Amino acid sequence: MTGHTGDVESVATAVVGGRPVTVTGSRDDETVRVWDLVTGQPVGEHLTGLAQGVRALAMAVVDGRPVAVIAGNDETEGAVRVWDLANGQQIGEPLDSDHGWMTAVATMVVGDGSPRAITCDSDGRVGEWDLATGSQVGELDSLTLWVCAVATVVVDGCSHAVAGGLGGLAWVWDLATGKIGESLIGHTGDVCAVGTALVGGRAVAVTGSDDATVRMWDLTTGQQIGEPLTGHTGMVLAMATGVVEGRSVAVTGGADRQVRVWDLATGRPIGRDLVFPAPVNAVTVAPDGRLVVGFGHEVAVLARC
């Protein structure tokens, strides 16, 4: 799928009007585009006016409407915006305009059923937002390092965010109490790819780093599970987790232009390595198991692993 004129750095999937779509964002061309996953054709007009580009995006459902939560660089105009994917219109005012560039975003549904967004910025702040009201409901401002990636997960019935950043560290944030758990220490390079999954009934985090390794962590104990997953020969830039044919998997993409699929139960790769003509900056797993890969200016959809 072609159309972006800058590198694709974010991909996600959703269902709009009953059809599966993928949503892609570029920092360079300052647009978000929606594509039909079946035909590969664009859906509607692409979203423009995203000054200074798109760093990250995530999907949610708000009042029955599929929306994209878009994090960008524009700290003067409002760095986090919510777009209705059905009509291509922005919903409400930007969520935040007071802090630095937004660097990562994730979404989740909390216990009362309300949709939330977790945002991270270049000042080391992590914020929690109620997407139904547009109001901020929590903030963690004690991280002093740039946060590169974030994912959400439920641990022992409580909502948590896992954030990765500079210096090889990752943190776990209990959204209910606002407390930071033990740091996940082991990487020797920046952690700019994070995912979460359930493996054998336990909540785990999966992290990818500039040190070219992927690591898995037990979120109850904070301990690393097994040995690092190796195979990439450059920085791990992208991470997605999902369930494919009953198996919990992680999909990673890197500066080495490779996409690798890992069985999280065994720590072993699945299938052959997938090699692309440009560095892989974004990956996601569609609900039917297909892989969506952003490499260079292009997007590819691959059959289920």
N, C-alpha and C positions, 0 to 999 in steps of 0.2 A: 504494500500500500504506500503510494507516494503522494506527496502534496506539501509536506513540511519543507521549508527552505533552510531550516537549522536543525541541529541534532535533536533527536527525540530523547528526552531525559525522563519521561514519566509515562507509564501505561497502566490502565486499569480496565476492568470489565463491568458491565451493568446490563440490565434489561430495560429497554425503552419501548413502550408501545407493544409489548409482547415479543420483541425480537432482541436477540443478544447483540450487544455492541461492544466495541473497545473504544476507549477514550485515551487520546494521546496528547502530550504537552511538550512544548519546546521552549527553552529559555531564549534561544537565539532569534526565532521568528515571532515570538510573543503571541502564539496562538495555541488554542486547544481545539482538537478536531475529533469528531465522532465518526466511527466506521461500522458498517454492518458486518458482523463476523461471518455471516454466511456468504455474502456476495463480495465482500472487500470494498464496497463502494462507500463514498462519503454519505453521511446522514445529515441533512440540513446544512446550514451555513456554519463555518467554523467560528469559534468564539475569538473575538479580537478585543483590542483595547486593554490588553493585559500588559501595561507598561513595564518594561525591564524584564519581561519574560516569566516563564513558569519553571519553578524549581521542583515541585512535587504536586501530586493530586491524589485524591482518594474518593471512593464512591460511598453514598449513603442514601437512605430513603427517608424523606421528611414529609409528613402528612400525606403519605401514599405516593409521593412524587420522587422519581429517581433524580439525584442531584450529584454534581461534582463539586468537591471542596478543593479549591485551587490555591496553592501557596506560591507566592512569587517574591520578587525583589523589591517591589515598590513600597518602601516604608512611608512615603509621603501621601500616597493615594489610598493606602489600605492594602496590606499585603496578603490577606486571606479573603477570598470571595467565594460565594456559594452560587452555583448556576443550576437552573432548572434544565435538565437535559431534554425534556420534551419540547420546550418552546425556545430554548437558547437564550433565556433571559436571566439576568442576575436577580437573586432573591435578597431583598433587604440591603442593608449597608454592609460594607466590609467588616469582618470580625475584629480586625486589629490594625491600628496604624501608629502605635506608640513606641514600638521597639524596632530592632534591627531587621535585616532581611530574613524572610522565612526560609528555612532550609529543609523542612520535612513536615509531613502531615499524615495522620492515620485517623480512621473512624471506627466507631463501635456502638453497640446498643447496651446501655446499662440496665440494671435490674428492674427499674420502673418502666422500661420500654422506650425511654427517650434516646434519640440519636445524639451522639457526642462526637466532637472532633478534638484530636490532640495535635497541637501545633508546636513546632520548635523553631527558634530563631538564632541568628548569629551571635546574640548576646548571651546565649546559654540558657534562655528561659524556655520552659515547657508550659503551655497553657491548655486548659480544658474548657471546651465551649459546648453549650447546649444549642444544637442546630435548630431546634424548633423555635427558640426565642431569640437566638443570636446573642445571648448573654454569656459572659465568662463566668464559670463556676469554680475554677481552681487555677492556681499557678504555682509552679516550682521555679524559683529564681536563684537557687543556690549552686547551680552548675556553672562553673567558670569557663568551660571549654565549649567551642563550637559544636553543636549537636548536628550530626549528619543524617541520621535516619531514625525512624521511630515505628513501632508496631504495637498493637494492643492484644491483650489476652486476659482470660479469666483464670485466676489461680485460687484454689480452695474457695470458690464461690465469690471472690472479690475481683473487681476490675483493676488491671494493672497496665502500665505502659512500659515498654522496653526501649530505651534510647541508646544509640551508639554515637561516638564522637571521636574527636582528635585524641591522640595519645594512647590509642589502643584500648580504651575503656568502653564499657557499656554499663548502663544503670537500669535498675528496676524501680518503678515508682508506683506505690499503692495509691490509686486514685481516691479511695475512700478516706484514707487517713492523711494523705499528702506526704507520707514518709518515704524516704529513699531507702531501699534495701541494700544489701551488700553489692559492691561493684563486681562485675563479671570480668575478671582479670586473666589474661592469657595471651591476647594478641600483642604483636610487637609493631603493628602499624595502625593507622587510623581505621576506625570501624564505621564504614559508610554504607553498609547493607545489613538490614535487620529483618527477621521474620519470626513468627511464632507458630506453634503447632501443638497438637495433642499426640503424643506417641506412647502407646501402651498405657493409656489412661493418665499420663502425667503431662503437665504443661511444660513446654520447653521453649527456649529461645534459640534461634539459629543466627549466627553473626558471620559476616564476611568482611575481610580486611585488606588493606593495602599490603599486608604481608603475604598475600596470595593463598591464605588458608580460610577454611570455613570451620566454625566450631559450634557445638551444640551444648546447651546448658540446661540443667534441671532448675526450674524456677522456684521450686519449693526449698531446695537446699542451697541454691546459688553455685553449685559445683558443676564443673565441666563434665560432660558425658563422653567417655571414650577419647580416642586420639583425634587430633585435627583431621578434617577431610581435605586431602591434598589432590592436586591435579591441575589447578589453574597455574599459569606461569607468569601472571601479572596481577595487578590490583583487582580485587573483587568489587565491582561497581554496583551490582544489582542483585536483588534477592526477592523471591516470592515463595510462599509455601501454599500447599493445597493437598487435596486428597484425590488420588488418581487410581481407579480400579481397586479401591479399598486400602491403598497404601498412603501413608503420610509422606510427602515428598517435599524437598526444597529444590528450587531451580535457581541457579546462580549464573550471572553473566559478568564478563570481565574485560579489562583492557587488552587481554590476550585474544580478543575477538571470539571467545568460546562461550557456549552455553552448556552447562553440565546439570544433570538431573540426579539427585541423591535420594536413596531410600533411607529415611530417617531412622527406621527401626534397626537397620543393619549398618548404617554408615557407609554403604557401598554405592557406587554410581550405577545408574540404570541406563542401559542402551549405550549407543556410541556418543562420542563428543560431537557437538554441533558447532561448526566453524562458520563465521560470518565475515563479510568483507570489510567490516569496520568495528571498532570497539562497541561492546554491548553495554548500553547505559541503563536499560530498563527491561524488566521481564514481569509477566504475570501469568497466572494459571486460570483459564476460564473454567466455569462450573462443569463443563463437559470434558475437561481434561486437556483441551488444546492449550498450546503455549503461544503467548503473544510476546514478541521480541522487538524492542526498539534498538536499532543499530544505525549509526550515522543519521541521515535524514529519513530513513525508511523504517517501515514496520512490517514484520512477517508474522503470519499465523501458521503454526505447525500442527499437524495431527497429534492426537493425544499420545503421551509417552508410553 
